[in-house]
Amino acid sequence: MVAAMNRNFSLRNAFFLLFCYILALSLSAVSARPATFLEDFRITWSDSHIRQIEGGRAIQLILDQNSGCGFASKSRYLFGRVSLRIKLIPGDSAGTVTAFYLNSNTDTTRDELDFEFLGNRSGQPYTVQTNIYVRGKGDKEQRVNLWFDPSADYHTYSILWNHKHTVFSVDHVPIRVYENREARGIPYPKFQPMGVYSTLWEADDWATRGGLEKIDWSKAPFYAYYRDFDIEGCPVPGPANCASNPANWWEGAAYQALNPMEARMYRWVRMNHMIYDYCVDKARNPVPPPECVAGR
């Protein structure tokens, strides 16, 4: 009886993942504007460790004992969607962090929306950490173990940011939703334009199992790959009324809330793959932060 139930659960899980995969393939062909690297980005750190490949349509990031590397968008944006396809470091990547994030770069009052991919020991799942800073206040980490090998092929990682909510997605599957709860006195990032950044660096004091697993430099150099750079948003400086224009596609009715299938996928991720949520970490937050009580 138990074996039959387990088989049925596995089949339902497999069919659900297959549906998600087909959905992702169909959505990936809609409204994308992939650019070459140099159209939208510039190297900000260690140009010797970023190589353009495939005629500039993709890049290779390199981490070795000499340096990591980083790049940033040439423009800043106020609302929109940013999407990149990334192939992460294969094999033993413990102690490394590959990050993709939006940042207002305003020091103590900064707004920031983070994807951080935490390296792993061979055979262990890759963990993606998301974090959100609003007016300089962060400490909103959530961690999800990815349900596939992100080093075997490219996968799509995107951040949708509009007046209603911010949605972090992996292959069009929502893994985090941060709602605008300003009506309840909870700050939301909506005043500061943000640039798009990415870095690859060594962080073995915290990245893998809280710093217990150190980087193995004998496995260096470490490589991550990026392609299909897609930024759709309101550039700043730019048209003054762009960010408040309800006609922007990312402000449309279809993007004001998760649709039923997206909501189902989101619940599936949180039930089966979430391994940490600051909202329920009573050691850090004996009293839940207000955004956790109001909803996320």
N, C-alpha and C positions, 0 to 999 in steps of 0.2 A: 504493500500500500504506500509506504513512504517513498520507495523507489519510483513508483508510478507518479506520485505527486512531484518528485524532483524532476523527473523527465518532462512532465507537463510544464513545470515552471521554466525549465531550460528551453523548451520549444517556444513558449511565449516570449521569453527573453530574446531568443534568436530572431523570431519574426519581428519583434519590435525594433531590434537593431537593424535588421534588413530594411524595414520601412524607413527608419531614420536615414540610412545610407542613400536610399533612392530619393528621399526628400532632399537631402543635401546636394545630390547631383543635379536635381532639377533646379534648385534655388541658385546654385553656383553659376548657372547660365543666365541669370536675370540681373539686369541693371548693374553689371560690373564694369569698372573702368580701369583695368590694370594698366599701370604705367611702367616705364623703365625706371631703374633706380635713380638715375641722375635727373629725371624730370621733376621729382618731388622731394628728393632727399640730398643730404650732404653728409660727409664723414666728419664726425666730431672728435674722434679719439682713435689714434693709431691707424693711419691710412694704410700702413704696410700689412695690417691684419684684416683688411676687408678687400676681397677680390671680386670684381665683376665677372660674371660668367654668362653664357648664353646670350651674348651680344648686349649685355646690360639688363636683360630681362630678369636676371637672378643674381644673387650675391652669395659669397661664402664668407662667414665670420670665423675668425681663428682665435683661439686662446692657447697660449703657451706660457712658459715660465717668465718670459719677458714682458708680456702684455696681454690684456684683453682688447676689446674694441667697442666702438659705438657709432651710431649715426642718428640723425634727426631730420625732421621735415624742414623744408625751406620756409614754409609758412606756418602760422598758427590758425586754429579754427575754433569757432564757437558753435557747437552742435553739429551733428552729422553722424557718419559712420566711417570707421577705419577698419580695413580688413587686410590681412597678410596671410600668405601661405608659407608655413615654416616646416622644415625638416630638422628635428632636434639631434643633438649629439648621440651617436649610437654607443652601445657597449657600456663600459664602466665610466659614467659621467658624474660620479659622486663629487660633491663639493663645488660643482659649477652651477651658474645661474644664467639662463637665457631670458632676457626680459623684453617685453613689448608694452609700452605704456604711453599715456597722454599726461602732459605736465604743463602747468601754467608758468613754471620757472619764476615764481614770485616769493621765494624764500619762506618766511614764517607764515605767510597767508596763502600758500600754494594750494591749488586743486590738482589732484592726480588720480588717474584711473590705471591700475596696474594688472598686467599679466606677468607672472614670474614662473618660469619652468625650472623646477628644482631637480638637479641631477640625481641619478640613482646608481646603486650597484647593479651589475649585470643580473638580469632575471627579475629584478624588482620593478614594480610599476612606477611610471613617471608621475610626479605630482605637480599639478599646476596650482599656484597660489594667486588669488586675486586680493587686491587691497584698494581702498578708496580713501583719499584725503579730501577734506572740504575745509577751506579756510585754515589750512595748516594742521588740521587734526586728522590723524590717520588711525592706526591700530584697529582696522576693520578687516582683519585677515580671514579668509576662508580658503580651505584646501580641498582639492578633488583629485583622486587618483584617476588618471585617464584610462579608458576602457579599451585602448588599442596601443600599439607600439608607435609612438610619434616620431621615432627615428627611422622607420622603415620606408616612409613616403612623406610627401607634403600633406599637411592638413591646414584647414582654414581657421584662423583665430580672428575674431572681430569684436569690436566695441561699438554698440549703437548708443548714442547719447542725444537725448532730446529733452524737451521741457517736462515730460511726464515721468520718464525713468531712464536708467542706464542698464543696458543688457550686455553681459559678457557671453559670447557664444563660441563653441568649438564645433566645427563642421555644421554650423547652423543649429546646433543643439544648445539651448540656453543652459548655462551652468551657474549664473548669478544674475539676480535682478535687484537693483537698488532704486527704490521708488522716491519720487519727489514728495516729501512730507512737510513742506514748508508751512502748510496750514496748521500743523501741529508744533510749529516752532523748531523744526529740525532742519539745519542748513542743507542746501543742495547746490552742487556746482553749476552755476548758470550765468555768472557775471564775467569770468575770466577766460579768455581764449587759451587754448592749449596746443602745444606742439606735439608731434608724434615722435617718440624716441624708441631706440632699441639698443641694448648692450649685451655683451657676453663677457662674463668676468668670473673670477674665483671668489667664492664666499663659503669656504669650508668651515668657518666658525659657526654657521647656522643652517646652511642650505639643506643638508641631508641628515635626517634623523637628529635634528637640533644641533648639528655640529659633531656628532659622534663619528660620522663617517668622513674621513679626510680625503682630499683630492690625491689621486695617484698620478704623479707627474710622469711616470714611466709610460703612461697611456697617451701623453700629449704628443703632438698638438691635437686639440679638440676642435671639431668643425660643426657649425650649424649653417643651414642654408635657408634663404628667403627668396620668394618670387611673388608675382602678382600683387604688386603694391597698389592698393586701391583706397584712395581718400576721397570721400564725398562729403562736403560740408561747407560752412560759410567762412571763407578766408578773412583774416584780420591782419592788416587793413583790407577793406573791401566795401561793398555796398552797405550803407549804414543800416538798412532795414532787413538785411538778409536773415540774421539770426532770429528775428521776431516774425518772419513771414510764415504763416500757417500753410502756405502752398508748398513748402519744402517737403519732398517725399518722405523724409524721416520723421516729419511731424504729422503725417497722415493717419487716418483712422486705423489702418492696419498695423501701425507701429505704436499705438497708445497703450497697448496691453498685449500680453502673449495670447495667441489664438489657442483654441482647445488642444490642438496637437502639440504646440510648443509647451503649453502648460503641463501636458502629460509627460513630455520628455524631460522637462525641468524637474518634476517630482521624481522621475526615475533616477536622474543623476543624484539628487539629494538623498534619496533613500538607499541607493546602492553604491555610490562612489564618493560621497563627501566624508572626509576623515577629520576635519577640524572646522569649527565655526566659533568665532570670537563671541558670538551672542550667548552661547551656552557654556563658555569657559568661566566657571564660577571662581576659579583661583585668580583670574585676571579681573573679572567683572562680577563681584558679589551682587551688585545691583545691575541688572541688564541695562545696557545703553539705551537711550530713548528710541533710537531708530529700530532697535530690536523689538521693543514693546509695540511700537506703532506698525511694524511690518516692514519687510524688506523687499 
